[in-house]
Amino acid sequence: MSDPIPELRLWQAVLWRANQDLQASESSRDREFQDVRRWIGEYPSRDFREVCMMANLEPDFVHPRLHKALSEKLERLAAHRQRKNFAAE
């Protein structure tokens, strides 16, 4: 029987990387940000659910947290953009 731990860690790393791409983005136009934004979505997609299940995590637990992080990041980016535009005036 093979060791399931490496595969489990791989899928957990996929979720970790999605969060890292989300947090590291400096613009909502960054490709990584757009990819993560689509993948997280308003509701967990089939792919999202599958990754969570392969990571041995409950999609209905993970999705609201990532979606909240996405919403907060969008708010921070919008506030930053407003400050930048205001300073340019």
N, CA, C and O atoms as a GROMACS GRO file, in nm:
protein
  356
    1MET      N    1   0.084  -0.118   0.000
    1MET     CA    2   0.000   0.000   0.000
    1MET      C    3   0.089   0.125   0.000
    1MET      O    4   0.187   0.131   0.074
    2SER      N    5   0.055   0.223  -0.082
    2SER     CA    6   0.137   0.344  -0.091
    2SER      C    7   0.102   0.442   0.020
    2SER      O    8  -0.006   0.436   0.079
    3ASP      N    9   0.194   0.530   0.048
    3ASP     CA   10   0.179   0.631   0.153
    3ASP      C   11   0.094   0.747   0.099
    3ASP      O   12   0.136   0.812   0.003
    4PRO      N   13  -0.023   0.774   0.158
    4PRO     CA   14  -0.109   0.881   0.107
    4PRO      C   15  -0.063   1.022   0.145
    4PRO      O   16  -0.114   1.121   0.091
    5ILE      N   17   0.030   1.032   0.236
    5ILE     CA   18   0.072   1.163   0.288
    5ILE      C   19   0.129   1.255   0.179
    5ILE      O   20   0.090   1.372   0.175
    6PRO      N   21   0.218   1.210   0.090
    6PRO     CA   22   0.269   1.303  -0.012
    6PRO      C   23   0.158   1.360  -0.101
    6PRO      O   24   0.161   1.479  -0.134
    7GLU      N   25   0.062   1.277  -0.140
    7GLU     CA   26  -0.048   1.326  -0.223
    7GLU      C   27  -0.135   1.425  -0.145
    7GLU      O   28  -0.178   1.527  -0.199
    8LEU      N   29  -0.159   1.394  -0.021
    8LEU     CA   30  -0.237   1.483   0.065
    8LEU      C   31  -0.168   1.619   0.076
    8LEU      O   32  -0.233   1.723   0.066
    9ARG      N   33  -0.040   1.617   0.097
    9ARG     CA   34   0.037   1.742   0.108
    9ARG      C   35   0.037   1.821  -0.023
    9ARG      O   36   0.036   1.944  -0.023
   10LEU      N   37   0.039   1.750  -0.134
   10LEU     CA   38   0.034   1.816  -0.264
   10LEU      C   39  -0.095   1.897  -0.277
   10LEU      O   40  -0.090   2.014  -0.314
   11TRP      N   41  -0.210   1.836  -0.246
   11TRP     CA   42  -0.338   1.906  -0.260
   11TRP      C   43  -0.353   2.017  -0.156
   11TRP      O   44  -0.414   2.120  -0.184
   12GLN      N   45  -0.297   1.997  -0.038
   12GLN     CA   46  -0.297   2.105   0.060
   12GLN      C   47  -0.212   2.222   0.011
   12GLN      O   48  -0.246   2.338   0.035
   13ALA      N   49  -0.103   2.191  -0.058
   13ALA     CA   50  -0.017   2.295  -0.115
   13ALA      C   51  -0.090   2.374  -0.224
   13ALA      O   52  -0.065   2.493  -0.242
   14VAL      N   53  -0.179   2.308  -0.298
   14VAL     CA   54  -0.257   2.378  -0.400
   14VAL      C   55  -0.343   2.485  -0.333
   14VAL      O   56  -0.350   2.598  -0.381
   15LEU      N   57  -0.408   2.450  -0.223
   15LEU     CA   58  -0.490   2.547  -0.150
   15LEU      C   59  -0.404   2.657  -0.088
   15LEU      O   60  -0.441   2.774  -0.091
   16TRP      N   61  -0.291   2.619  -0.032
   16TRP     CA   62  -0.200   2.717   0.026
   16TRP      C   63  -0.152   2.815  -0.080
   16TRP      O   64  -0.145   2.936  -0.056
   17ARG      N   65  -0.118   2.763  -0.198
   17ARG     CA   66  -0.070   2.849  -0.306
   17ARG      C   67  -0.179   2.945  -0.354
   17ARG      O   68  -0.150   3.060  -0.386
   18ALA      N   69  -0.302   2.898  -0.359
   18ALA     CA   70  -0.412   2.986  -0.398
   18ALA      C   71  -0.422   3.102  -0.301
   18ALA      O   72  -0.440   3.217  -0.342
   19ASN      N   73  -0.411   3.073  -0.173
   19ASN     CA   74  -0.414   3.179  -0.072
   19ASN      C   75  -0.294   3.272  -0.085
   19ASN      O   76  -0.308   3.393  -0.072
   20GLN      N   77  -0.178   3.217  -0.111
   20GLN     CA   78  -0.057   3.299  -0.130
   20GLN      C   79  -0.071   3.391  -0.251
   20GLN      O   80  -0.038   3.509  -0.243
   21ASP      N   81  -0.120   3.338  -0.362
   21ASP     CA   82  -0.140   3.421  -0.482
   21ASP      C   83  -0.240   3.532  -0.453
   21ASP      O   84  -0.222   3.645  -0.499
   22LEU      N   85  -0.341   3.500  -0.378
   22LEU     CA   86  -0.442   3.600  -0.341
   22LEU      C   87  -0.380   3.711  -0.257
   22LEU      O   88  -0.401   3.829  -0.285
   23GLN      N   89  -0.306   3.674  -0.156
   23GLN     CA   90  -0.249   3.773  -0.065
   23GLN      C   91  -0.135   3.853  -0.127
   23GLN      O   92  -0.118   3.970  -0.093
   24ALA      N   93  -0.059   3.793  -0.215
   24ALA     CA   94   0.059   3.858  -0.272
   24ALA      C   95   0.025   3.956  -0.384
   24ALA      O   96   0.107   4.039  -0.421
   25SER      N   97  -0.094   3.946  -0.438
   25SER     CA   98  -0.131   4.030  -0.552
   25SER      C   99  -0.133   4.177  -0.513
   25SER      O  100  -0.184   4.215  -0.408
   26GLU      N  101  -0.076   4.257  -0.601
   26GLU     CA  102  -0.074   4.402  -0.579
   26GLU      C  103  -0.180   4.472  -0.663
   26GLU      O  104  -0.199   4.593  -0.652
   27SER      N  105  -0.247   4.397  -0.747
   27SER     CA  106  -0.350   4.452  -0.832
   27SER      C  107  -0.453   4.345  -0.862
   27SER      O  108  -0.420   4.227  -0.875
   28SER      N  109  -0.578   4.388  -0.872
   28SER     CA  110  -0.682   4.291  -0.907
   28SER      C  111  -0.669   4.248  -1.052
   28SER      O  112  -0.741   4.159  -1.098
   29ARG      N  113  -0.578   4.311  -1.125
   29ARG     CA  114  -0.554   4.274  -1.265
   29ARG      C  115  -0.443   4.171  -1.280
   29ARG      O  116  -0.422   4.120  -1.390
   30ASP      N  117  -0.371   4.140  -1.173
   30ASP     CA  118  -0.267   4.038  -1.180
   30ASP      C  119  -0.327   3.907  -1.227
   30ASP      O  120  -0.436   3.868  -1.185
   31ARG      N  121  -0.255   3.840  -1.314
   31ARG     CA  122  -0.306   3.714  -1.369
   31ARG      C  123  -0.334   3.611  -1.259
   31ARG      O  124  -0.438   3.546  -1.260
   32GLU      N  125  -0.240   3.598  -1.166
   32GLU     CA  126  -0.258   3.500  -1.058
   32GLU      C  127  -0.382   3.533  -0.976
   32GLU      O  128  -0.458   3.445  -0.938
   33PHE      N  129  -0.402   3.663  -0.950
   33PHE     CA  130  -0.518   3.706  -0.874
   33PHE      C  131  -0.647   3.671  -0.948
   33PHE      O  132  -0.741   3.619  -0.889
   34GLN      N  133  -0.650   3.699  -1.077
   34GLN     CA  134  -0.769   3.669  -1.157
   34GLN      C  135  -0.796   3.519  -1.160
   34GLN      O  136  -0.911   3.475  -1.151
   35ASP      N  137  -0.690   3.440  -1.174
   35ASP     CA  138  -0.706   3.294  -1.176
   35ASP      C  139  -0.765   3.244  -1.043
   35ASP      O  140  -0.858   3.164  -1.042
   36VAL      N  141  -0.710   3.293  -0.932
   36VAL     CA  142  -0.759   3.251  -0.800
   36VAL      C  143  -0.901   3.300  -0.778
   36VAL      O  144  -0.984   3.228  -0.723
   37ARG      N  145  -0.928   3.422  -0.820
   37ARG     CA  146  -1.061   3.479  -0.804
   37ARG      C  147  -1.166   3.393  -0.876
   37ARG      O  148  -1.272   3.364  -0.822
   38ARG      N  149  -1.135   3.354  -0.999
   38ARG     CA  150  -1.227   3.268  -1.074
   38ARG      C  151  -1.240   3.131  -1.007
   38ARG      O  152  -1.350   3.075  -0.999
   39TRP      N  153  -1.128   3.077  -0.960
   39TRP     CA  154  -1.130   2.943  -0.901
   39TRP      C  155  -1.209   2.941  -0.771
   39TRP      O  156  -1.284   2.847  -0.746
   40ILE      N  157  -1.193   3.044  -0.688
   40ILE     CA  158  -1.269   3.049  -0.563
   40ILE      C  159  -1.416   3.071  -0.594
   40ILE      O  160  -1.502   2.998  -0.545
   41GLY      N  161  -1.446   3.172  -0.675
   41GLY     CA  162  -1.583   3.199  -0.716
   41GLY      C  163  -1.676   3.234  -0.601
   41GLY      O  164  -1.636   3.235  -0.484
   42GLU      N  165  -1.799   3.261  -0.637
   42GLU     CA  166  -1.902   3.290  -0.536
   42GLU      C  167  -1.940   3.163  -0.459
   42GLU      O  168  -1.968   3.167  -0.340
   43TYR      N  169  -1.940   3.053  -0.530
   43TYR     CA  170  -1.975   2.924  -0.472
   43TYR      C  171  -1.866   2.825  -0.511
   43TYR      O  172  -1.806   2.837  -0.617
   44PRO      N  173  -1.840   2.727  -0.426
   44PRO     CA  174  -1.734   2.632  -0.458
   44PRO      C  175  -1.768   2.550  -0.582
   44PRO      O  176  -1.871   2.484  -0.590
   45SER      N  177  -1.676   2.557  -0.677
   45SER     CA  178  -1.695   2.481  -0.802
   45SER      C  179  -1.665   2.333  -0.778
   45SER      O  180  -1.618   2.293  -0.671
   46ARG      N  181  -1.693   2.256  -0.878
   46ARG     CA  182  -1.661   2.113  -0.870
   46ARG      C  183  -1.511   2.092  -0.851
   46ARG      O  184  -1.469   2.009  -0.770
   47ASP      N  185  -1.429   2.169  -0.926
   47ASP     CA  186  -1.284   2.159  -0.912
   47ASP      C  187  -1.238   2.198  -0.772
   47ASP      O  188  -1.154   2.130  -0.712
   48PHE      N  189  -1.294   2.306  -0.720
   48PHE     CA  190  -1.258   2.350  -0.586
   48PHE      C  191  -1.292   2.242  -0.484
   48PHE      O  192  -1.210   2.209  -0.397
   49ARG      N  193  -1.411   2.187  -0.495
   49ARG     CA  194  -1.453   2.081  -0.402
   49ARG      C  195  -1.361   1.959  -0.412
   49ARG      O  196  -1.325   1.899  -0.311
   50GLU      N  197  -1.323   1.924  -0.533
   50GLU     CA  198  -1.237   1.809  -0.552
   50GLU      C  199  -1.100   1.830  -0.489
   50GLU      O  200  -1.046   1.740  -0.424
   51VAL      N  201  -1.043   1.949  -0.509
   51VAL     CA  202  -0.912   1.978  -0.449
   51VAL      C  203  -0.922   1.971  -0.296
   51VAL      O  204  -0.835   1.913  -0.232
   52CYS      N  205  -1.026   2.029  -0.240
   52CYS     CA  206  -1.044   2.024  -0.094
   52CYS      C  207  -1.055   1.880  -0.045
   52CYS      O  208  -0.993   1.842   0.055
   53MET      N  209  -1.133   1.802  -0.115
   53MET     CA  210  -1.150   1.663  -0.073
   53MET      C  211  -1.019   1.585  -0.083
   53MET      O  212  -0.989   1.503   0.003
   54MET      N  213  -0.942   1.611  -0.189
   54MET     CA  214  -0.813   1.544  -0.204
   54MET      C  215  -0.715   1.589  -0.095
   54MET      O  216  -0.623   1.516  -0.059
   55ALA      N  217  -0.736   1.711  -0.045
   55ALA     CA  218  -0.651   1.764   0.063
   55ALA      C  219  -0.703   1.722   0.200
   55ALA      O  220  -0.648   1.760   0.303
   56ASN      N  221  -0.810   1.642   0.200
   56ASN     CA  222  -0.874   1.595   0.322
   56ASN      C  223  -0.929   1.712   0.405
   56ASN      O  224  -0.922   1.712   0.528
   57LEU      N  225  -0.984   1.811   0.334
   57LEU     CA  226  -1.045   1.927   0.398
   57LEU      C  227  -1.189   1.941   0.348
   57LEU      O  228  -1.219   1.906   0.234
   58GLU      N  229  -1.275   1.990   0.433
   58GLU     CA  230  -1.415   2.007   0.398
   58GLU      C  231  -1.433   2.134   0.314
   58GLU      O  232  -1.405   2.244   0.362
   59PRO      N  233  -1.479   2.121   0.188
   59PRO     CA  234  -1.496   2.238   0.102
   59PRO      C  235  -1.587   2.345   0.162
   59PRO      O  236  -1.562   2.464   0.144
   60ASP      N  237  -1.691   2.303   0.233
   60ASP     CA  238  -1.784   2.399   0.293
   60ASP      C  239  -1.722   2.471   0.413
   60ASP      O  240  -1.778   2.569   0.462
   61PHE      N  241  -1.610   2.425   0.461
   61PHE     CA  242  -1.534   2.494   0.565
   61PHE      C  243  -1.431   2.587   0.501
   61PHE      O  244  -1.413   2.700   0.546
   62VAL      N  245  -1.363   2.539   0.398
   62VAL     CA  246  -1.253   2.614   0.335
   62VAL      C  247  -1.305   2.729   0.250
   62VAL      O  248  -1.252   2.840   0.257
   63HIS      N  249  -1.408   2.704   0.171
   63HIS     CA  250  -1.455   2.806   0.076
   63HIS      C  251  -1.495   2.938   0.142
   63HIS      O  252  -1.451   3.043   0.095
   64PRO      N  253  -1.576   2.938   0.247
   64PRO     CA  254  -1.613   3.068   0.306
   64PRO      C  255  -1.492   3.147   0.355
   64PRO      O  256  -1.492   3.270   0.350
   65ARG      N  257  -1.391   3.079   0.401
   65ARG     CA  258  -1.272   3.148   0.451
   65ARG      C  259  -1.191   3.208   0.337
   65ARG      O  260  -1.144   3.321   0.346
   66LEU      N  261  -1.174   3.131   0.228
   66LEU     CA  262  -1.103   3.185   0.113
   66LEU      C  263  -1.184   3.295   0.046
   66LEU      O  264  -1.128   3.394  -0.001
   67HIS      N  265  -1.315   3.278   0.041
   67HIS     CA  266  -1.400   3.381  -0.019
   67HIS      C  267  -1.394   3.510   0.063
   67HIS      O  268  -1.391   3.620   0.006
   68LYS      N  269  -1.391   3.498   0.194
   68LYS     CA  270  -1.378   3.616   0.281
   68LYS      C  271  -1.243   3.684   0.258
   68LYS      O  272  -1.237   3.806   0.247
   69ALA      N  273  -1.137   3.606   0.249
   69ALA     CA  274  -1.003   3.662   0.222
   69ALA      C  275  -1.002   3.733   0.087
   69ALA      O  276  -0.940   3.838   0.073
   70LEU      N  277  -1.069   3.676  -0.012
   70LEU     CA  278  -1.079   3.739  -0.143
   70LEU      C  279  -1.152   3.872  -0.134
   70LEU      O  280  -1.106   3.972  -0.189
   71SER      N  281  -1.265   3.875  -0.066
   71SER     CA  282  -1.343   3.998  -0.050
   71SER      C  283  -1.262   4.106   0.021
   71SER      O  284  -1.264   4.222  -0.018
   72GLU      N  285  -1.192   4.067   0.127
   72GLU     CA  286  -1.110   4.163   0.201
   72GLU      C  287  -0.997   4.217   0.115
   72GLU      O  288  -0.965   4.335   0.122
   73LYS      N  289  -0.937   4.131   0.035
   73LYS     CA  290  -0.829   4.174  -0.054
   73LYS      C  291  -0.883   4.272  -0.158
   73LYS      O  292  -0.818   4.372  -0.187
   74LEU      N  293  -0.999   4.244  -0.213
   74LEU     CA  294  -1.059   4.334  -0.310
   74LEU      C  295  -1.087   4.471  -0.248
   74LEU      O  296  -1.066   4.574  -0.312
   75GLU      N  297  -1.132   4.473  -0.124
   75GLU     CA  298  -1.157   4.599  -0.053
   75GLU      C  299  -1.027   4.676  -0.033
   75GLU      O  300  -1.022   4.798  -0.054
   76ARG      N  301  -0.920   4.606   0.007
   76ARG     CA  302  -0.790   4.673   0.028
   76ARG      C  303  -0.736   4.728  -0.103
   76ARG      O  304  -0.683   4.839  -0.107
   77LEU      N  305  -0.750   4.652  -0.211
   77LEU     CA  306  -0.703   4.698  -0.341
   77LEU      C  307  -0.782   4.820  -0.388
   77LEU      O  308  -0.725   4.913  -0.444
   78ALA      N  309  -0.912   4.819  -0.365
   78ALA     CA  310  -0.996   4.933  -0.404
   78ALA      C  311  -0.960   5.056  -0.323
   78ALA      O  312  -0.952   5.166  -0.378
   79ALA      N  313  -0.938   5.040  -0.193
   79ALA     CA  314  -0.900   5.153  -0.108
   79ALA      C  315  -0.764   5.208  -0.150
   79ALA      O  316  -0.744   5.330  -0.153
   80HIS      N  317  -0.672   5.122  -0.182
   80HIS     CA  318  -0.540   5.164  -0.227
   80HIS      C  319  -0.550   5.241  -0.359
   80HIS      O  320  -0.484   5.343  -0.377
   81ARG      N  321  -0.632   5.191  -0.448
   81ARG     CA  322  -0.650   5.256  -0.576
   81ARG      C  323  -0.712   5.396  -0.558
   81ARG      O  324  -0.673   5.490  -0.626
   82GLN      N  325  -0.808   5.408  -0.465
   82GLN     CA  326  -0.870   5.537  -0.438
   82GLN      C  327  -0.769   5.635  -0.381
   82GLN      O  328  -0.764   5.752  -0.422
   83ARG      N  329  -0.687   5.590  -0.286
   83ARG     CA  330  -0.584   5.677  -0.227
   83ARG      C  331  -0.486   5.722  -0.335
   83ARG      O  332  -0.446   5.838  -0.339
   84LYS      N  333  -0.450   5.630  -0.420
   84LYS     CA  334  -0.354   5.661  -0.528
   84LYS      C  335  -0.414   5.763  -0.623
   84LYS      O  336  -0.347   5.858  -0.662
   85ASN      N  337  -0.540   5.745  -0.662
   85ASN     CA  338  -0.607   5.839  -0.751
   85ASN      C  339  -0.625   5.975  -0.685
   85ASN      O  340  -0.610   6.078  -0.750
   86PHE      N  341  -0.658   5.976  -0.556
   86PHE     CA  342  -0.676   6.101  -0.484
   86PHE      C  343  -0.545   6.179  -0.475
   86PHE      O  344  -0.543   6.301  -0.490
   87ALA      N  345  -0.435   6.106  -0.451
   87ALA     CA  346  -0.304   6.170  -0.442
   87ALA      C  347  -0.260   6.228  -0.576
   87ALA      O  348  -0.186   6.327  -0.580
   88ALA      N  349  -0.305   6.168  -0.684
   88ALA     CA  350  -0.265   6.215  -0.818
   88ALA      C  351  -0.340   6.343  -0.857
   88ALA      O  352  -0.296   6.415  -0.946
   89GLU      N  353  -0.451   6.370  -0.792
   89GLU     CA  354  -0.531   6.489  -0.828
   89GLU      C  355  -0.471   6.615  -0.779
   89GLU      O  356  -0.527   6.723  -0.801
   0.00000   0.00000   0.00000
